[in-house]
Amino acid sequence: SFGTACIKAELKIICNKELLNTIHDRWIISENICYNLPPINTIYQGQYAEIKPTKNSPPFENWWTNSHDILLEWEEIKKHLVEKNNYK
């Protein structure tokens, strides 16, 4: 389990439209490695794609600082979703 392996998982959501407009790819970022991911629609459609490590270093700290914790800040995230008519 995550707890016994000393693994901590966190998930944040970026709601800032200006910041979102600067991001195209999807990423899995850890302390020691970074992966570039294909769009989720590509995976859903069964198209061939790769999840591969990259040496590129996206501005993770900026993204993390300017995002909302999905558990602790859900009401703020929901407010943004309601404004975009993506949540009822």
Long-range contacts (C-beta under 8 A, 24 or more apart in sequence): 10-69, 11-69, 11-70, 11-71, 12-64, 12-67, 12-68, 12-69, 12-70, 13-67, 13-68, 13-70, 13-77, 14-63, 14-66, 14-67, 14-68, 15-67, 15-68, 15-76, 15-77, 15-80, 16-66, 19-62, 19-63, 19-66, 23-58, 23-63, 25-58, 27-58, 27-60, 29-58, 29-60, 34-58
